[in-house]
């Protein structure tokens, strides 16, 4: 190893120098920073199947589920494209961040840490999967798509549900929004509708009054009430590409969503927040088949907002040109569908907090693990300490705000 690698990883290549003492490995793997060794061989050779020269090569050695040592390599070619392999076999997808499954740029300063973390995540998933396989029991009779399975699910009130996450950047790069929506809603009985908002025409029609109020809408066709509409204190400028598109006027972030409940081809209920009325936007909508990258000869200076609707509902969910997060939830065998839209960075931060929680408390969430009383006592003590620190922080912030308010008077 060269001097650069010794400085980054320590003289023995241990990753604890980079990951830090507070690092928690993904739950399910016995490996940690002390169990992997990273080296940086000479920068030579080829990066991938295209034969391009390697700009950087990292090698990691770690035990696998078979308890043998395996060699993981990450080659970054001269274009900045990463090529991860295990024992020489290529892995698709590059280096992936645990939040929203986003690919990491090969020039990211935390590339090594994220790559090692991905290796540990793969080991955890493999071990947990092996454990599930080892104790496997015959599949329940209600699983599957056959008539008998469907009837038994109905009798037992068993339904399927699914959650899918993506960033709009991933959707644009890897395919199209329509493909992603259809893939994750195979049993949806009403079609999705996609439009491009003609911002220029919309602005000309509105003049200087380009500010819109987003609305909340809720209606149940089986209920006695008329559709309820509530307007959010939120401004929308179709020229806005910034994260402020997901903030209320007081700066609080919010999540917009559109959801439906169906019976056959009929929408019997809908629920939405942060949406715009279809009739207001209709004159300025251009139907789209997908949200794939715009052909080079059709590119404009700015990308347009995209409006997503569900046939049979009066509202549209607007996706801004900049990066944002998508969550698609289905339940009740596809009778319930909800598409959420939120600020990408806020969502990533939230999902990273969830990931850290699962890593720290994975043993406590695992119903197959029997916890010792001493371990429970230590955990309770740790939680009390964290709550005390949070109370002290909040008290200090409150005191500081009070002093500032007094000085302002």
Secondary structure by P-SEA (a helix, b strand, c coil): ccaaaaaacccccccccccccccccccccccccccbbbbbcccccccccccccccbbbbbbbbccccbbbbbbbbbccccbbbbbcccccccccccccccbbbbbccccaaaaaaaaaaaaaaaaaaaaaaaaaacccccccccccaaaaaaaaaacccccbbbbbcaaaaaacccaaaaaaaacccccbbbbbbbbaaaaaaaaaccccbbbbbbbbbbccccccbbbbbccbbbbcccccccccccccbbbbbbbcccccccccccccccccccccccccccbbbbcccccccccccccbbbbbbbbcccccbbbbbccccbbbbbbbcccccbbbbbbccaaaaaaaaaaaaaaaaaccccccccccccaaaaaaaaaaaaaaaaaaaaaaaaaaaaaaaaaaaac
